[in-house]
Amino acid sequence: MKTVLYRAHGEVDRLEFTDVPTPQPGPGEVLVRVAACGLNHLDVLQRRGPALIPGYTLPHIAGMDIAGVIESRGAGVDSCAEGDRVVVNPAAGCGECADCVRGLDGRCASAQVIGGNVAGGYAEYVVVPAANVHPVPEHVELADAAVVPTVWMTAWHALVAVGRVRLGETVLIHAGGSGVSTAAIQLAKAAGARVITTVGSDAKREYVQRLGADVVVNSATEDVVAVARAATEGRGVEVVLDHVGPATWNAGVYSLAPRGRLVFFGNTTGNRAEFDLVYAYHFGLRLLGSDPYDRHEFAAMLDTYWAAPFVTPIDSEFALADARAAQERMESRAATGKIVLRP
């Protein structure tokens, strides 16, 4: 089969469009013919190195967000059939440890991440656990299904499970034009919250307003804290969602209302942030890391997504052979919405 892989860390020229043997499903697994694969920043971060997910090895085939058609099944699989249109939950617990047995597979020490530490969707075919495939409604295009898993599940877990956003609260969401923020803006609005979001240029202002953002801040030209305070009559926001890291950390901290919650889950601008401890504890600020989600959350998120009028804009599509150009588009930060590979 055709695939894109890399054998060493480095720049985009490390990506190779090549042939490898087509994998075969083992017991409890299915072979999926990939129709579309959504890109994520993890693809770029791990290609540059070092790896971020335990169990990762080289060479590596990236691609966490996969939709396609079941080609064949391994022994013991009766929950789906050949020809089924499916979307893949990329997080796969071992199914045997105490956490997995309790339904807390997000804590599984032996968890696999499809496209993260095992082969993913930058390929014509991928093998995944049968328990990780979910049916795609007939009215949904497979490319539209492929852009859902990572950004919507990440936003869902951060806002619903960790941040516990409530009706009437104000939420500050950084990097509104990114995929995960595209999801977070819509989820926060659906929960009855007011949304302030940041963008890096005025070109993205209209984009986030169409998604439902109430207040938009150009972080390149405006003071984020001042706008957030003004929009809340000086009180501050109840929740901040930060997947950027050091570049936005202090703006989030100082935009919070007393006892506000800063939910963080990304490090695209670095691994360390500094802030005033006295200020944080004096105002009772909650700093909440958004940990890995559990399997039951993915199914609940999908059910909600299919039933609601949510959208996940696709910025651009590339052929598998053009994966280098696709990742360059992601690295440029010019994209508004998701980037998709079409094997």
N, C-alpha and C positions, 0 to 999 in steps of 0.2 A: 504494500500500500504506500501511497505518498504521505509524507509527513514533514513537519518542520521541527528540527531539534537543534540543540547546541551541546557541544562537548566540553566547553570551557567557558568561564565567566568573561564578560567583556561587553563591548559595544554591539550595536545591532548587526554588524557584519558577522557576528558569531552564529547567527541563525542560518541553518542549512536546510534547503528544500531537497529532500532525498527519499530513497526507498528503504523500507524496513519490512520484515515479515508481518503479515496481518496477524494480530493476536487472536487467540481462541479462548472462549469463555470456559472457566472451570466450574465446579459445583457451586450453585448459588449465584452465578454471574450471568450477564448477558453481553452480547456483542452489539454495539450501537453503530449504525452507519451515520456519521456526523453530517447533518444538514447545515448547521451553523454553530459557530463558537464565538462567544463574546470575549473581548479582551478586558483585562483588569490590570491595575498598576502592579500587582504582585508579579505578573509575567515579566515586567521590565525590571523590577527590583531584584528578583532572583537571577535573572540573566546577567545583570551587572555584578551580582555577588556582594557579600556572601549570602548563602541561602538563609532563609528566615524560618523555614518549617523543618522540624526534626524528621529524620528519615529520608531527606532529599539526597539524591545521588546524580552524578553525571554519567552518561549523557541524559538530557532531560527533554521531555515533550510537555510543553506548557498547555494551558487552556482549561480553566475551571468551569466555564459556563457553556454547557453543551445541550443542544437539542437535536434530535434525529429520529431514526426509525430502527426498531429492534430487528437485527439481521438474523441472530441465532441465540439459542439459550443453552446454558450448561445444565448439568444434571440437577434434578430436584427443583427446578424453577417452574412454577405453575401460576404465578401471580401476574404474568403478562404473556404476550404471544408475539410470534414473528409478525412484523408489519405494524405493530403498535407505534404510534407517534408519541414520543416521550421527551421530557426535560429531566436533567440529572441534578440531584442534590450532590454537590461535590464533596461533602464531609461524610466520611464513612468510619464509624467506630468499629472496634473489633467484634462487638456483639457478645463478648464472653466475660469481660471484666465486671467487677462489682458496679461500677458507674454505668456501664452499658445496660446491665440487667435492671438497674433502677430507672432506666430511661434518661440518664444524664450523660449521654454519649459525647456531648461536647467536652467533657472532662477526660475522656479516654486517653490514656498515655500512649496507646498504640494506634491512634487514629490515623487514617490515611486521608489525604486531600487530593482528589482527582485533579491533575494538572498542577498540584502544589508539591507533593512528594512522590507521586506515582504518575504514570503517563496520562496525559490529558487530551484535549480536543483539537490541538493543532495537527490534525490527522484525518484521514478518510474514515478510520474506524477506531473505536475505543472500547475496552472492556471495563465494565463497572458492576458493582453488586446489584443484583436484581431489586433489593430493598431500596435502592437509591434512585430508581426511575419512577417518574410520576406521569400520568397521562396528560397530554395536551389537548384541550378542547378542539373540535373540528374547525371552529371558526377562527382559530388563532394560527397565524403563520409561524412556522418553526423558527424563523429568524427572530420574530418577536418574542417567542418563548425563551430563546437562548440568552437574551439580554436581562432576564429576570433574576436568576438565582443569587448571585453574589451581592449585587447592589441592593436588592430589595430585602434579602435576608439580613444583611448587615444593618441596614437602616431599621428594619423591623425589630431586631434584637436590641439595638441601641436605644430606640425610642420607647418600645413597648415593654420589653422584659427588664431592661436596666434603668432607663430614664424615667419610666412610668409617667409619660406625659399625660396631662389631664386637660379636660375641657376648661377653656378660659385662660390657660397659661400662655406665656409668650416664649417662643423658642428661637434662639439664634443658631443658624445653620451656616457653617463656613463653606466656602467654595461651592456656591449654588449651582454652577454649571457642570459639576462633576456628576458621574453616574450615581454614586451613593446619595449625593445631596438631591439629585432629581427625585429619587425615591423618598427621601426623608421629608422634603417639602410637602409632597402629596400626602404622606402618612400623617404628618403633624396636622395638616389642615383637616384631614378626615377625622382626626381625634378631637377636633374643635379648638385647636390652638391657633394663636396668631403667630405668623412666621416673619422673622427678619433674616435675610440671607446676605452673604457677602459675595461679590464677584470681583474678578481682576480687571475687568474692562467694561465700558459702557455697552459694548457690542453684545454682552450676555445679559444685560438688564431686561430686555423684552422677553428673552427666553425664560428666565425664572419667574417673571410676572405671569406669563401664560400658565406656568405650573401652579400658581396660586400664592406666590410670595406677596406679603402685605407691604413690606418695607425692604428696599434693596440698597445696599451700601457698596460703592466702588472702593474697595480697600486700598487701591493704589492712589486715590486722590482724596478720600474722606477719612475722618476719624471714626473708626468702628464703634468705640466705646461711647463717644459723644452722641452718635446717632442712636445707638441702642438705649442710652439713658433718656434722650429726648423723646423717643418713641414710647417710652414707658413712664413718662412724667417723672423721671428721675429715679424710679424704683429699681430698675434693672430687670433682666429677664430671669425667668424661673429655670430654664434649661438651656445649656449650650451643647451643641453637637460638634465635636472637633475630630476630624480624621486627617488633619494636615500636620499638626505637631508644633514645634517651636515657633514657627512663623506666625501662628495665630493664637498661641497659648495664652499670652497675657491679655490680649484683647478679649478673649473669652472669660478669663478670671475676673477682670474688672468690669465686665458687662453684666455680671451676675447680681441678682437681688440677694439680700440676706437669706441664708439657707438654700441658695440655688444649687442646682446640680450641673456639673460639667462632665459630660459623657465623652470619653475619648477612646479612639480605636485605630489610630493611624500615625504614621511617622514619615510621611513623604518629604518632610523638610528636616529630618534629623531625629535622633533618639533621646535627646536630653532637653528639658525645659527648666527655666529658673523662674521663681515667683516669690512673692513676699509671704512668708509663713504666717507672720502676725496678722496680716490682712485676711488671709484665708481662714484662720481659725477664729479670729475676732467676729467675722460675719457668718461663721458656721457653714462655710462652703463645703459641698460634697463633691469629691473627685472620684468618679466612677469609671473604672475600666470596663469596657464592653467585651466580655469573654466570648469564647466560641458558643454557638447556639446548639440546641439539642434537636434531634430528628423530628420530634412532634411539632416543633415550631415551624419547620420548613413546610410541612403539609398544611398547617393553619395559614401560613403566609400565602401559599399558592391559592388556597380556597378563597381567601379574601381578594387576592389580586384578580383572579378570573371573574369574580362576581362584581367588582367595583369598576368604575370608569377611570382607572389609572392608566397612565401612558408611560412608556419608556422610549423616548426619542432615540432613533438610530442616527448617529452623526455620519457614518460612512461604512461601506462594505468593501472588502478586498478579497481577491482570490487567495487560496492557501499559499500559492507560489509567491504572493506579494506580502508575506507576513512581515518582512523587514519594513516595508512602507507603512504597514498598519501600525507597527510599534513606533515608528518615527512620528506618525500622526499623534499617537498618544503622548509621546515625550514632548511634543511641541506645546502641549496644553491649550491648543487652539480648538479642540473638539468640544462640542456641546451635545452631550448625549453619549451613547455607547458606540464602540467600533466593533465591527463584526467580520470574522473570517468565514468564507464560504468554500469548504473543501470541494 
